[in-house]
Amino acid sequence: MVFHLGSSNLPCRATHKGRIHPQYCPQRLVVDVWGIVETAVILISPLTLIVIFWAILRHLKLRPSNERSWVNDNERMATADFSDGEVTIRNVRNFEWRSNRDYDERWVDVKINLNEVSKIWFVLEYFDPSRRQMAHTIMSFEMSDGTRIACSIEVRREKGERYHPLKGLFRQYELIYVWATERDVIGVRTRCRKSSVTHLFEAVVLGPGNERRLLESYLNRTNKLSRSPEWYNTITNTCTTNIVRHVNEVYPGRVPQAVAVLLPGLSPKLLQRNNLVRIKGSIEETMRNSIIDERAKSWDGVVDFGDWIREQVGWEHSTE
């Protein structure tokens, strides 16, 4: 028999029959709560796995498309028609930019003699000088008569869409090769974007005829994308990773694997170390002297834009 000496002296209340009744035991209540929590965890865990599996499966089923409502400057995809040593690049962008939002839209076709490709230029645009890791890269091809055409490998944006590198990891943007005049694709960066800093370098091309092969590599990939769209990926399928693939396709091993390929803002030392661009003086001097923004802003609109920006850095160029 249990003696009742007061509830303050006992952990549980005794009944008149001499047994402890469960409903008056706080320890038992704690045990019951933890049991409920454990049961919930056991039930939720499979549900969480199912949701995660469904999200991954849905992500993998996403398919890139060339048929969306694109922003105007990404609206048309270029294609290349090859014929007897010549190529006609269709849908070359030749906008006249007055600001990022104010422009005259113009698309043209450009015919090139593939045997006339004489130089290649490398453009490095820092979006924000205070964040030196982030940058965009462009290649421009010069013919023996001084004419030039550039290719910018970019995210193809839909109307109302903004780029973010994290979204670029999850099949949110298609990839596009934008073929354009230098006045357009370099001009909009140097003349209309207030915070960016743009550098222009002459590329060092090893091996005779590799200028033409590099252009053909670019154009073949352009045609492939027009038939089979691809997802942009912030790590594996960007402007710089594609440039490296093209260069190494033409000259295997020319550009080694490096962090600077993933973070092109860090590329100057890679460019110098592997003799990828012409260096005049030290790398610091070359970087300082290769900035073309102020020169571009002073363009008179009469002289060829490409010739004008090269006069500042002292690059040799042809005059039409």
C-alpha positions in Angstrom: 0.0 0.0 0.0 1.3 3.5 -0.9 1.0 6.2 1.7 0.0 9.6 0.5 2.4 12.1 2.1 1.5 15.0 -0.1 1.8 15.7 -3.8 4.9 17.8 -3.3 6.8 14.8 -2.0 6.0 12.3 -4.7 6.7 12.3 -8.5 3.2 11.0 -9.3 -0.1 11.1 -7.6 -1.4 7.9 -5.9 -4.9 6.7 -6.3 -7.1 5.3 -3.5 -6.3 1.8 -4.8 -2.6 2.2 -4.1 -1.4 2.4 -7.8 0.1 5.3 -9.7 -2.2 6.5 -12.4 -0.4 7.2 -15.8 -2.4 10.4 -16.6 -0.9 12.1 -13.6 2.7 11.3 -14.4 4.6 14.2 -16.1 7.6 12.0 -17.0 5.3 9.8 -19.0 4.0 12.8 -20.8 7.5 13.8 -21.8 8.2 10.3 -23.0 4.9 10.4 -25.1 5.9 13.7 -26.7 9.3 12.4 -27.7 7.6 9.3 -29.1 5.4 11.5 -31.3 8.4 13.5 -32.5 10.3 10.3 -33.4 7.3 8.9 -35.2 7.0 12.2 -37.2 10.6 12.1 -38.1 10.3 8.6 -39.3 7.3 9.5 -41.4 8.7 12.8 -42.8 12.1 11.4 -43.8 10.7 9.2 -46.6 8.4 12.1 -47.7 11.4 14.5 -47.8 13.4 12.0 -49.9 10.4 11.6 -52.3 10.1 15.4 -52.7 13.9 15.8 -53.3 13.8 12.9 -55.8 10.9 14.5 -57.6 12.6 17.9 -57.8 15.8 16.3 -59.2 13.8 14.3 -61.7 11.9 17.4 -62.8 15.1 19.3 -63.1 16.7 16.6 -65.3 13.6 16.6 -67.5 13.9 20.3 -68.4 14.8 20.7 -72.0 16.5 23.8 -73.6 14.6 25.5 -76.4 15.2 28.1 -79.2 11.5 29.0 -79.1 10.9 31.4 -76.3 10.0 35.1 -75.9 13.6 36.5 -76.1 14.8 40.0 -75.3 15.4 42.0 -78.5 19.2 41.7 -78.5 19.0 38.0 -78.1 16.1 37.4 -80.4 17.9 36.0 -83.4 20.4 33.2 -83.5 23.2 33.4 -86.0 23.9 30.7 -88.6 26.8 30.1 -91.0 26.5 29.0 -94.6 29.8 27.6 -96.0 30.6 27.7 -99.7 33.9 27.4 -101.7 36.2 28.9 -99.0 33.7 31.5 -98.0 31.1 31.8 -95.3 28.0 33.9 -94.9 27.1 34.6 -91.3 23.4 35.4 -91.0 21.8 37.4 -88.3 24.8 39.4 -87.3 23.8 42.0 -84.7 24.7 45.6 -85.7 22.7 47.7 -83.2 23.4 51.3 -82.7 23.4 51.7 -78.9 22.8 55.1 -77.2 22.2 53.5 -73.8 21.5 50.0 -72.5 17.8 50.6 -73.2 17.9 53.0 -76.1 19.1 51.6 -79.4 18.3 51.1 -83.1 17.8 47.5 -83.9 19.6 46.2 -87.0 20.5 42.7 -88.2 22.8 42.1 -91.2 24.5 39.2 -93.1 28.3 39.2 -93.4 30.3 37.3 -96.0 33.9 36.3 -95.2 36.7 34.8 -97.2 38.0 32.2 -94.8 41.5 32.5 -96.2 41.6 36.1 -95.2 41.4 35.7 -91.4 44.6 37.3 -90.2 44.3 38.2 -86.5 42.3 37.3 -83.4 41.5 39.7 -80.6 40.6 39.0 -77.0 38.2 41.3 -75.0 38.0 41.1 -71.2 35.2 43.1 -69.6 35.1 43.5 -65.8 31.5 44.1 -64.7 32.7 45.9 -61.5 36.4 46.7 -60.8 35.9 46.1 -57.1 35.0 42.4 -57.9 37.9 41.3 -60.0 36.9 37.7 -60.2 33.8 38.3 -62.3 34.3 39.2 -66.0 33.1 38.5 -69.5 35.2 37.4 -72.4 34.8 38.0 -76.2 36.7 37.0 -79.3 37.0 39.1 -82.4 38.3 38.0 -85.8 40.1 40.4 -88.2 40.4 39.9 -91.9 43.4 41.0 -94.0 41.4 44.1 -95.3 40.9 45.3 -91.7 37.2 44.3 -91.3 36.3 42.5 -88.1 33.5 40.5 -86.6 33.1 39.5 -83.0 31.4 36.7 -81.1 30.1 37.0 -77.6 29.0 33.7 -75.9 26.2 34.6 -73.5 23.1 33.7 -71.6 20.1 33.9 -73.9 17.7 35.9 -71.8 13.9 35.9 -72.0 11.9 39.1 -71.7 11.7 40.2 -68.1 14.6 37.8 -67.1 17.7 38.9 -65.3 20.9 36.9 -65.0 22.2 35.5 -61.7 25.1 33.1 -61.5 23.3 30.8 -59.0 20.3 30.4 -61.3 22.8 29.6 -64.0 23.6 26.3 -62.2 20.1 25.0 -62.6 19.0 25.0 -66.2 17.4 28.4 -66.2 19.1 29.9 -69.2 19.9 28.8 -72.8 23.3 29.5 -74.4 23.7 31.7 -77.4 26.7 32.7 -79.7 26.0 36.4 -80.5 27.8 37.4 -83.7 28.0 41.1 -83.9 30.0 44.1 -85.2 32.6 45.5 -82.8 30.7 48.8 -82.8 27.8 46.8 -81.3 29.1 44.2 -79.0 32.2 46.1 -77.7 30.6 49.5 -78.1 27.6 48.8 -75.8 30.1 47.7 -73.1 32.5 50.6 -73.4 30.1 53.4 -74.2 26.9 52.5 -72.3 27.9 50.6 -69.1 29.0 53.0 -66.5 30.7 50.7 -64.0 32.4 48.1 -66.3 36.0 48.3 -67.4 37.0 46.7 -70.8 40.4 45.6 -72.0 41.5 44.7 -75.6 44.4 42.4 -76.3 45.8 40.9 -79.5 45.8 37.2 -79.2 48.9 35.1 -79.9 48.0 32.3 -82.3 50.4 29.5 -82.7 50.5 27.4 -85.9 49.9 28.6 -89.5 46.2 28.7 -90.5 44.9 28.4 -86.9 43.1 31.7 -87.2 40.9 30.2 -89.8 40.4 27.0 -88.0 39.4 28.8 -84.8 36.8 30.8 -86.7 35.5 27.6 -88.3 35.3 26.0 -84.9 33.2 28.9 -83.6 30.9 28.8 -86.6 30.4 25.1 -86.5 29.3 25.3 -82.9 27.0 28.2 -83.8 25.2 26.0 -86.3 25.0 23.2 -83.8 23.3 25.4 -81.3 20.8 26.6 -83.9 19.8 23.0 -84.4 20.3 21.6 -80.8 19.9 24.2 -78.1 22.0 23.8 -74.9 21.7 25.0 -71.3 24.1 27.7 -70.1 25.9 26.6 -66.9 27.8 28.9 -64.6 30.6 26.4 -64.2 30.8 24.2 -67.3 29.2 26.1 -70.2 30.2 29.8 -70.1 31.8 32.3 -72.4 35.3 31.4 -71.2 35.0 27.6 -70.9 33.8 27.6 -74.5 36.6 29.8 -75.7 39.1 27.4 -74.1 37.4 24.5 -75.8 37.7 26.1 -79.2 41.3 27.1 -78.7 42.3 23.6 -77.5 40.3 22.0 -80.3 42.5 23.9 -82.8 45.7 23.7 -80.8 45.4 20.8 -78.2 46.7 21.8 -74.7 47.1 25.5 -75.6 45.1 26.6 -72.5 45.6 24.5 -69.4 43.0 23.8 -66.7 43.0 26.6 -64.2 40.8 28.5 -61.8 41.0 31.5 -64.1 38.9 29.6 -66.7 36.0 29.5 -64.1 36.7 33.0 -62.9 37.9 34.9 -66.0 38.5 38.0 -64.0 41.6 36.2 -62.8 42.9 35.4 -66.3 45.6 38.1 -66.9 48.3 36.0 -65.3 47.2 32.9 -67.1 47.3 34.9 -70.4 50.8 36.1 -69.7 52.1 32.7 -68.4 50.9 30.8 -71.4 51.7 33.5 -74.0 48.1 33.8 -75.0 48.1 37.5 -75.7 50.7 40.1 -76.6 52.3 41.6 -73.5 53.9 45.1 -73.8 56.1 45.7 -70.7 54.9 44.2 -67.5 51.5 42.6 -67.1 50.4 45.6 -64.9 51.4 48.0 -67.7 49.7 45.9 -70.3 46.5 45.8 -68.3 46.6 49.5 -67.7 47.3 50.4 -71.3 44.7 47.9 -72.8 41.7 49.7 -71.3 39.6 51.1 -74.1 36.5 52.6 -72.4 37.5 56.3 -72.5 38.7 56.0 -76.1 35.5 54.3 -77.1 33.4 57.1 -75.5 35.2 59.7 -77.6 34.5 57.9 -80.9 33.6 60.4 -83.6 31.2 58.1 -85.4 33.1 58.5 -88.7 36.3 56.5 -88.3 35.8 52.7 -88.1 35.0 51.9 -84.4 37.5 49.0 -84.3 40.3 51.2 -85.7 39.5 54.0 -83.3 39.7 51.9 -80.1 43.0 50.3 -81.3 44.7 53.7 -81.8 44.8 54.2 -78.1 46.7 51.1 -77.2 49.0 51.4 -80.2 47.9 48.1 -81.9 48.6 47.9 -85.6 45.5 47.8 -87.8 44.5 47.9 -91.4 42.6 50.7 -92.9 39.9 50.1 -95.4 
